[in-house]
């Protein structure tokens, strides 16, 4: 039993660290740029004048002031005068795009104000690539003219507009559902822009807005008569020494890298401890190895018998273990234990197996065959008081019998000192399962990334999310890692672990073609004697191929080719309950108006 190599442990740690780093990068991409956004209430605004004549619903004025700082920080203030006329509405809503071909545009520090007497409740719905902000009262409607103001910071708005230049391309609106009488847009910056333009009209229109004027600290723009679902975009450039280009939103931070390294280190520690435990277990089993050969074998233990290496090929079952016992040490299913035992009983003359047109019949034969308690239980479960029986439609019954047999075989191994007292059927683990270590690490960091997204969505705070992620991954790796380590050689005594090592040597006999054919040529009766073992090792086809058209009609008869007949007989569907059935059902940056970032739509609700 070769110990997990140090290189395997190192590779597992590297894989987990890389997956942790990139899963966090994906989590960042899944985060809504509006995650954690909440609104604070600003001062009340003056109530706008009311129309003296009946009017339809429209937006009387849409005024925007965008402040651009030297470092590229952008804050937007929108003042909207909405005239509902005689139509009863709850308020207005703004839907602002936050992710486009130019990148992510995180939004924060939202302040909402309304005019005196205007319902001012605010709800924020952060979506994957936009945010919907509703202002008003779901339980109250209003008519007439009202003023609403939204102010917010929005990131990633200043990109590179050519050599040595920074650019702001921002939409005031790109899908406002009402007509807008007048739209004023003011940009305040550290200096006058190099270029400035605006477009208005339907989405993608290149028609200029009504007026555009440069000022010493920015520019002003005006649009009039903007139709429903129209767009309005302004574009400005400055020397990048006046307004800095926004740095891209990095998917990797120092904290993310440190977290990934810690996750990899944690898996390396689990792997090291797992290797150390197996080394200690094999050292204890080494002292018991010679006892597995029995008192009839004398002499010093050969140096070649080293449990940390591959076992030598063994030509007879070690310790006289029966197929079911070897299958228990080889960790095969209860169904395979049962089929191997039935075939072994047939090979020894206790029964005959016959297949006719896909139907399997068993017939009692020699009642004088010596059987162990577990084999007698199998015979009773198969036949009861009858001399012949069919296996048709007995999957549930056979599944129960397989479970009983597994328990009895484990009890038998306890009696022989191979399994510890109180071991459960299926609870013996003689094989190393180091592959579960990287699987654990990858599963833990993926679960951590999912938690990261959930926490960021709820709180908007990446530091809190990363802290929660670290705690989850640490608990998962330490907790489940401890279970993996404890499962090493679980249920086996040192003698049992030595026996399991020798079982692997016996399995090598079935896997080594030359050895099989040599023994088959020397002993034609070996086919029936070892067929049960071939079943538990899953090597029926190879075992039969070692013999030249053997005749098994006196104990196993079928019209099908022998290898397919044995495979068909041992099929799990014949010996297990049918599966239950269920059903389910499941019911960027181009030219023209609306080609900037931000903006979005909205209207009344």
C-alpha positions in Angstrom: 0.0 0.0 0.0 2.0 2.9 -1.2 1.6 6.0 0.9 0.3 9.2 -0.8 3.3 10.8 -2.3 4.6 14.1 -1.2 4.2 15.4 -4.7 0.5 14.4 -4.7 0.0 16.4 -1.6 1.8 19.4 -3.0 -0.2 19.1 -6.3 -3.5 18.9 -4.3 -2.5 22.0 -2.4 -1.7 23.9 -5.6 -4.9 22.8 -7.3 -7.0 23.9 -4.3 -5.2 27.3 -4.1 -5.8 28.0 -7.8 -9.4 27.0 -7.6 -9.9 29.2 -4.5 -8.3 32.1 -6.3 -10.3 31.8 -9.5 -13.6 30.8 -7.8 -13.3 34.1 -5.9 -12.7 35.9 -9.2 -15.9 34.4 -10.6 -17.7 35.3 -7.4 -16.7 38.9 -7.9 -18.1 38.8 -11.5 -21.3 37.4 -10.1 -21.6 40.1 -7.5 -24.1 42.8 -8.4 -22.4 46.2 -8.7 -25.3 47.4 -6.5 -24.8 44.8 -3.8 -25.6 46.2 -0.4 -26.9 49.4 -1.8 -29.3 51.2 0.6 -30.8 54.7 0.4 -30.7 57.5 2.9 -33.3 60.3 2.9 -32.3 63.8 2.0 -33.9 67.2 2.7 -37.4 67.9 1.4 -37.6 69.7 -1.9 -40.0 72.5 -2.8 -43.3 71.4 -4.2 -43.5 72.1 -8.0 -46.2 74.3 -9.5 -49.3 72.4 -10.5 -50.9 72.5 -14.0 -54.0 74.6 -14.3 -55.2 72.6 -17.3 -55.8 68.9 -17.6 -52.7 67.2 -18.9 -51.6 63.6 -19.6 -48.8 62.0 -17.7 -45.3 63.3 -18.7 -41.9 64.3 -17.3 -41.9 68.1 -17.0 -38.1 68.3 -16.3 -35.2 66.0 -16.0 -32.1 67.8 -14.7 -28.7 66.1 -14.1 -25.6 67.4 -12.5 -22.5 65.1 -12.8 -19.5 66.0 -10.8 -16.2 64.6 -12.0 -13.2 64.7 -9.6 -9.5 64.8 -10.6 -9.1 61.1 -9.6 -12.0 60.1 -11.9 -14.6 59.8 -9.1 -18.1 60.5 -10.5 -21.2 61.6 -8.5 -24.5 62.0 -10.3 -27.5 64.0 -9.1 -30.8 63.7 -10.9 -33.8 66.0 -10.2 -37.0 64.8 -11.9 -40.3 66.7 -12.0 -42.9 64.2 -12.9 -46.4 65.3 -13.7 -48.9 62.4 -13.3 -51.8 64.7 -14.4 -55.0 63.0 -13.4 -53.5 59.5 -13.5 -53.1 57.9 -10.0 -49.5 56.6 -9.5 -47.5 55.4 -6.6 -44.3 57.3 -7.6 -41.4 56.9 -10.0 -38.7 54.3 -10.6 -35.2 54.4 -12.0 -33.5 51.4 -13.5 -29.8 52.1 -13.9 -27.5 49.8 -16.0 -24.3 49.0 -14.0 -22.5 46.5 -16.3 -21.7 47.0 -19.9 -18.9 46.5 -22.5 -16.8 49.1 -20.6 -16.9 47.1 -17.4 -18.7 47.2 -14.1 -20.0 50.4 -12.6 -20.5 50.0 -8.8 -23.1 52.3 -7.3 -23.1 53.6 -3.7 -24.0 56.4 -1.3 -27.6 56.8 -2.6 -29.5 59.7 -1.3 -33.2 60.2 -2.2 -35.2 63.4 -1.7 -38.8 64.2 -2.6 -40.9 67.3 -2.6 -43.1 68.3 0.3 -46.2 66.1 0.5 -44.7 63.5 -2.0 -44.6 59.8 -0.7 -40.9 59.2 -0.2 -40.5 55.5 0.5 -37.6 53.9 -1.3 -37.0 50.3 -2.3 -33.7 49.1 -3.9 -33.6 46.0 -6.1 -30.0 45.0 -6.9 -29.9 42.8 -10.0 -27.0 41.1 -11.7 -26.3 44.0 -14.1 -28.5 46.8 -13.0 -30.4 48.3 -10.1 -34.0 49.3 -9.8 -34.8 52.2 -7.4 -38.5 52.8 -6.6 -39.6 55.9 -4.9 -43.2 56.1 -3.6 -45.6 54.2 -1.4 -47.0 50.9 -2.6 -50.1 51.5 -0.4 -50.7 55.1 -1.6 -51.3 56.8 -5.0 -51.0 60.4 -5.9 -51.7 62.7 -8.9 -50.3 66.0 -10.1 -46.7 67.2 -10.2 -44.0 66.0 -7.8 -40.3 66.4 -7.6 -37.8 63.5 -7.0 -34.1 63.7 -6.5 -31.5 60.9 -6.6 -27.8 61.4 -5.9 -25.3 58.6 -6.1 -21.7 57.7 -6.7 -21.0 55.5 -9.7 -17.7 53.9 -10.5 -15.8 53.0 -13.6 -17.2 55.8 -15.7 -13.9 57.4 -16.8 -12.0 55.3 -19.4 -9.3 56.0 -21.9 -10.4 58.1 -24.8 -7.2 58.0 -26.8 -3.6 58.8 -26.3 -3.2 60.9 -23.2 -6.9 61.5 -22.9 -9.6 60.4 -20.5 -13.3 60.1 -21.5 -16.7 60.3 -19.9 -19.5 58.8 -22.0 -22.7 58.7 -19.8 -26.4 58.4 -20.5 -28.8 60.6 -18.7 -31.5 58.2 -19.9 -31.7 55.3 -22.3 -35.3 54.0 -21.9 -37.5 56.5 -20.0 -41.1 55.5 -20.5 -42.7 59.0 -20.5 -42.0 62.0 -22.8 -39.6 64.6 -21.3 -40.3 68.2 -22.0 -36.8 69.5 -21.2 -33.6 67.7 -20.1 -30.7 69.8 -18.7 -27.3 68.1 -18.2 -24.4 69.8 -16.5 -20.9 68.3 -16.1 -18.7 69.9 -13.5 -15.0 68.9 -13.7 -11.5 70.1 -12.7 -11.2 71.9 -16.1 -12.7 72.5 -19.4 -13.1 69.4 -21.7 -11.1 68.9 -24.8 -14.1 67.6 -26.7 -17.8 67.6 -25.8 -20.8 66.2 -27.7 -24.3 65.0 -27.0 -26.9 62.9 -28.8 -30.6 62.4 -28.3 -33.5 60.5 -29.9 -34.3 56.9 -30.2 -31.7 54.3 -29.0 -28.7 54.5 -31.3 -29.6 57.9 -32.8 -26.7 60.2 -33.7 -28.9 63.4 -33.7 -27.3 66.2 -31.7 -29.1 67.5 -28.6 -30.6 71.0 -28.7 -27.6 72.8 -27.2 -24.1 72.0 -26.0 -21.8 74.5 -24.5 -18.3 74.3 -23.0 -17.6 76.0 -19.7 -14.3 76.6 -17.9 -15.1 73.7 -15.5 -17.1 71.3 -17.7 -20.0 71.7 -20.1 -23.8 72.1 -20.2 -26.2 70.3 -22.5 -30.0 70.7 -23.2 -32.5 68.3 -24.8 -36.1 69.1 -25.7 -39.1 67.1 -26.7 -37.6 63.7 -25.9 -40.1 61.0 -26.8 -41.0 58.0 -24.7 -38.3 55.4 -24.5 -35.8 58.0 -25.9 -32.2 58.3 -25.0 -29.8 61.2 -24.1 -26.0 60.8 -24.0 -23.2 63.2 -23.3 -19.5 62.6 -24.2 -16.5 64.5 -23.0 -12.8 64.1 -23.0 -10.0 65.8 -20.9 -6.2 65.4 -20.8 -5.6 62.5 -18.4 -3.5 64.9 -16.3 -6.8 66.8 -15.6 -9.1 63.8 -15.0 -7.6 60.4 -14.3 -8.7 57.2 -15.9 -10.5 54.8 -13.5 -8.5 51.7 -12.7 -10.2 48.5 -13.7 -12.1 46.6 -11.0 -9.6 43.9 -10.1 -10.9 40.4 -9.5 -7.9 39.6 -7.4 -6.9 41.4 -4.2 -4.1 40.8 -1.7 -6.7 39.3 0.7 -8.0 36.9 -2.0 -4.4 35.7 -2.7 -3.7 35.2 1.0 -7.0 33.3 1.4 -6.2 31.0 -1.6 -2.7 30.3 -0.2 -4.2 29.5 3.3 -6.7 27.1 1.7 -3.9 25.3 -0.2 -1.9 25.1 3.0 -4.8 23.7 4.9 -5.2 20.9 2.4 -1.5 20.2 2.5 -1.7 19.8 6.3 -4.6 17.4 5.9 -2.7 15.4 3.3 0.5 15.4 5.5 -1.5 14.2 8.5 -3.3 11.5 6.4 0.0 10.2 5.1 1.5 10.2 8.6 -1.5 8.2 10.0 -1.2 5.6 7.3 2.5 5.3 7.9 1.8 4.6 11.6 -1.0 2.1 10.7 1.1 0.2 8.3 4.0 0.1 10.7 1.7 -1.6 13.3 0.4 -3.9 10.6 3.9 -4.9 9.5 4.5 -6.6 12.8 1.4 -8.7 12.3 2.0 -9.6 8.7 3.8 -12.9 9.4 0.9 -14.0 11.5 -1.4 -14.0 8.4 0.6 -16.9 6.9 -0.3 -19.2 9.7 1.8 -21.4 12.1 2.7 -23.8 9.4 5.0 -21.2 7.8 8.3 -21.0 9.6 11.3 -18.7 9.1 12.1 -15.1 9.2 9.8 -12.7 7.4 11.2 -11.9 4.0 12.3 -8.3 3.5 10.2 -8.2 0.3 7.1 -8.2 2.4 6.9 -4.4 2.9 3.4 -3.1 3.4 4.4 0.3 2.1 5.1 -1.3 -1.3 3.2 -3.4 -3.8 2.4 -7.0 -2.6 3.8 -10.0 -4.4 1.4 -12.1 -6.5 -0.4 -14.7 -4.4 -1.8 -17.8 -6.0 -4.1 -18.9 -3.2 -6.5 -16.9 -1.1 -4.6 -15.5 1.9 -5.6 -16.9 5.3 -8.1 -19.2 3.5 -10.5 -16.3 3.2 -13.7 -17.1 1.3 -14.9 -14.9 -1.6 -17.3 -13.0 0.6 -14.7 -12.3 3.2 -12.2 -11.1 0.6 -15.0 -9.0 -0.9 -15.6 -7.4 2.5 -11.9 -6.5 2.8 -11.9 -5.2 -0.9 -14.9 -2.9 0.0 -17.2 -4.2 -2.6 -21.0 -3.8 -2.5 -23.3 -6.1 -0.5 -24.9 -7.2 -3.8 -21.5 -8.4 -5.1 -20.9 -10.2 -1.8 -24.1 -12.1 -2.2 -23.6 -13.1 -5.9 -20.0 -14.2 -5.2 -21.2 -16.4 -2.3 -24.0 -17.9 -4.4 -21.6 -18.7 -7.3 -19.0 -20.2 -4.8 -21.7 -22.4 -3.3 -22.6 -23.6 -6.8 -19.0 -24.3 -7.6 -18.7 -26.4 -4.4 -21.8 -28.4 -5.4 -24.4 -27.0 -2.9 -26.6 -25.7 -5.7 -26.9 -25.4 -9.5 -27.6 -22.2 -11.4 -29.6 -22.4 -14.6 -30.6 -19.6 -17.0 -33.5 -20.1 -19.5 -34.6 -17.2 -21.7 -33.3 -14.7 -19.3 -34.9 -16.3 -16.2 -32.6 -17.6 -13.5 -33.4 -20.8 -11.5 -31.5 -22.2 -8.6 -31.7 -25.9 -7.6 -30.4 -27.5 -4.4 -27.8 -30.2 -4.9 -25.5 -31.8 -2.3 -26.8 -31.1 1.2 -23.6 -32.5 2.7 -21.5 -29.6 1.6 -19.9 -28.0 4.7 -21.2 -24.4 5.1 -20.5 -21.6 7.5 -23.3 -19.8 9.3 -23.4 -17.0 6.8 -23.6 -19.5 3.8 -26.4 -21.4 5.6 -28.3 -18.0 5.9 -27.9 -17.4 2.2 -29.2 -20.9 1.3 -32.2 -20.4 3.6 -32.9 -17.0 2.1 -32.7 -18.3 -1.4 -34.7 -21.6 -1.0 -36.6 -21.6 2.3 -37.9 -25.1 2.5 -38.0 -25.6 -1.3 -35.5 -27.5 -3.5 -35.8 -25.1 -6.5 -36.4 -21.4 -6.7 -36.5 -18.6 -9.2 -34.9 -15.2 -8.9 -37.5 -13.5 -10.9 -39.0 -10.4 -9.2 -37.1 -11.0 -6.0 -34.9 -7.9 -6.1 -36.2 -6.5 -2.8 -35.9 -9.8 -1.0 -32.4 -10.4 -2.3 -31.4 -6.8 -1.3 -32.4 -7.6 2.3 -30.5 -10.9 2.1 -27.4 -9.2 0.8 -27.5 -6.8 3.8 -27.8 -9.7 6.2 -24.9 -11.5 4.6 -22.7 -8.4 4.8 -23.3 -8.1 8.5 -22.5 -11.8 9.0 -19.3 -11.6 7.0 -18.2 -8.6 9.1 -18.9 -10.5 12.3 -16.9 -13.4 11.0 -13.9 -11.2 10.4 -14.3 -9.8 13.9 -14.1 -13.4 15.2 -10.9 -14.0 13.3 -9.3 -10.8 14.7 -9.3 -9.1 11.3 -12.0 -6.5 12.0 -12.4 -4.6 15.3 -15.3 -5.4 17.6 -18.4 -3.6 16.7 -17.5 -2.8 13.1 -20.5 -2.2 10.9 -21.1 -3.9 7.5 -19.5 -1.7 4.8 -17.5 0.0 7.5 -14.1 -1.6 6.8 -11.7 0.7 4.8 -8.5 -1.1 3.8 -7.8 1.1 0.8 -6.3 4.5 0.8 -8.6 7.2 -0.4 -6.3 10.2 -0.8 -8.2 11.4 -3.8 -10.8 12.7 -1.4 -8.3 15.2 -0.1 -8.2 17.5 -3.2 -12.0 16.8 -3.7 -12.6 18.1 -0.2 -10.5 21.2 -0.9 -12.2 22.0 -4.2 -15.6 21.5 -2.7 -14.8 23.7 0.3 -13.5 26.6 -1.7 -16.4 26.4 -4.2 -18.9 26.5 -1.3 -16.9 29.4 0.1 -17.2 31.3 -3.1 -21.0 30.7 -3.1 -21.2 32.0 0.4 -19.1 35.0 -0.7 -21.7 36.0 -3.3 -24.6 35.6 -0.9 -22.9 37.7 1.8 -21.9 40.4 -0.6 -25.4 40.5 -2.0 -26.8 40.9 1.4 -24.3 43.3 2.9 -22.4 44.9 0.0 -19.2 44.4 2.1 -16.5 42.3 0.5 -14.5 42.2 3.7 -17.3 40.6 5.7 -17.9 38.2 2.8 -14.3 37.2 2.7 -14.2 36.7 6.5 -17.3 34.5 6.3 -15.7 32.6 3.4 -12.5 31.9 5.4 -14.5 30.6 8.4 -16.6 28.3 6.2 -13.6 26.9 4.3 -11.6 26.5 7.5 -14.4 24.6 9.2 -15.1 22.4 6.2 -11.5 21.4 5.6 -10.7 20.8 9.2 -13.9 19.0 10.0 -14.2 16.8 6.9 -10.4 16.4 6.8 -10.5 14.9 10.3 -13.2 12.5 9.1 -11.0 11.4 6.1 -8.0 10.9 8.4 -10.1 8.9 10.9 -11.5 6.7 8.1 -7.9 5.4 7.3 -8.0 1.6 7.9 -11.3 2.2 9.7 -12.7 -1.0 11.3 -9.5 -3.0 10.8 -7.1 -4.4 13.3 -3.3 -4.4 12.5 -3.8 -8.1 11.5 -6.7 -7.1 9.3 -4.7 -4.4 7.5 -1.9 -6.9 6.9 -4.5 -9.4 5.5 -6.0 -6.7 3.3 -2.5 -6.0 1.9 -2.2 -9.7 1.0 -5.7 -9.7 -0.6 -4.3 -7.1 -3.0 -1.5 -9.6 -3.9 -4.2 -12.2 -4.6 -6.0 -9.7 -6.8 -2.8 -9.2 -8.8 -3.0 -12.9 -9.7 -6.3 -12.3 -11.5 -5.0 -9.1 -13.2 -1.7 -10.7 -14.4 -2.4 -12.6 -17.6 0.7 -14.7 -17.5 0.2 -15.9 -14.0 -3.5 -16.7 -14.7 -2.8 -18.7 -17.8 0.0 -20.7 -16.1 -2.2 -21.7 -13.3 -5.2 -22.4 -15.6 -3.0 -24.7 -17.7 -1.9 -26.5 -14.6 -5.2 -26.9 -12.9 -8.4 -27.1 -14.9 -10.5 -27.2 -11.8 -9.4 -23.8 -10.8 -12.1 -22.0 -12.8 -14.9 -23.1 -10.5 -12.8 -22.8 -7.3 -11.9 -19.2 -8.0 -14.9 -17.9 -9.8 -16.3 -16.3 -6.7 -13.1 -14.4 -6.2 -13.2 -13.3 -9.8 -16.6 -11.8 -9.2 -15.6 -9.8 -6.1 -12.6 -8.4 -8.0 -14.8 -7.6 -11.0 -12.5 -9.7 -13.3 -14.9 -12.4 -14.6 -14.2 -11.9 -18.3 -10.4 -12.0 -17.7 -10.7 -15.1 -15.6 -12.8 -17.1 -18.0 -10.6 -16.0 -20.9 -7.7 -17.9 -19.2 -9.4 -21.2 -19.8 -10.1 -22.9 -23.1 -13.9 -23.3 -23.4 -14.4 -24.8 -20.0 -17.5 -26.8 -19.3 -19.6 -25.6 -16.3 -22.9 -27.2 -17.1 -22.9 -29.3 -14.0 -23.1 -26.2 -11.7 -23.7 -23.2 -14.0 -25.8 -23.6 -17.2 -26.7 -20.9 -19.6 -27.3 -20.6 -23.4 -25.3 -17.3 -23.5 -21.6 -17.1 -23.8 -20.0 -17.9 -20.4 -18.6 -14.5 -19.6 -21.8 -12.6 -20.5 -23.8 -15.2 -18.6 -21.8 -14.7 -15.4 -22.0 -10.9 -15.8 -25.7 -11.2 -16.3 -26.2 -13.3 -13.3 -24.2 -10.9 -11.1 -26.0 -7.8 -12.4 -27.2 -5.6 -9.6 -30.6 -5.3 -11.1 -31.3 -8.9 -10.4 -30.3 -8.7 -6.7 -31.4 -5.2 -5.7 -34.8 -3.5 -5.3 -36.0 -1.7 -8.4 -35.2 2.1 -8.3 -38.1 4.3 -7.3 -39.4 6.5 -10.1 -40.3 10.2 -9.9 -41.1 12.9 -12.3 -40.4 16.6 -12.2 -41.0 19.5 -14.5 -39.9 23.0 -14.9 -42.5 24.8 -16.0 -21.3 48.9 -24.1 -19.7 52.0 -25.4 -20.9 52.4 -29.0 -21.9 55.6 -30.6 -25.3 57.3 -30.7 -27.8 58.1 -28.0 -27.9 55.5 -25.3 -24.3 54.3 -26.2 -22.8 55.5 -22.9 -22.8 54.0 -19.5 -25.3 54.6 -16.7 -28.5 56.2 -17.7 -31.2 53.5 -18.0 -34.9 53.8 -17.9 -37.8 54.2 -15.6 -40.9 56.3 -15.2 -43.9 56.1 -13.1 -45.3 53.0 -11.3 
